[in-house]
Amino acid sequence: MAIQAPSAITMFVTTLEQFLSKIEVFLDNHYECGSDSEDVQKMLYSVDNFRYEIDRERLEEEFDLVQEKKDYLSGKDF
């Protein structure tokens, strides 16, 4: 059994889960004791990081490959 690199979708889901856990902590803290500008800045920084951590091009390439394979297997012409 060969070791394979994680797929783009796997990396996306992992990154999304990490981002959502940061949001959950932020919201819990916000509703318990409020947020100051430092908390908001941290959350905005997390949003920026999330956007940059997603490999959009790789996701699109992977989707296109899957779609081409489906089309090929169903007999559709390109």
Secondary structure, DSSP 8 states (H G I E B T S, - for coil): -------HHHHHHHHHHHHHHHHHHHHHHHHHH---HHHHHHHHHHHHHHHHHS-HHHHHHHHHHHHHHHHHHHT---
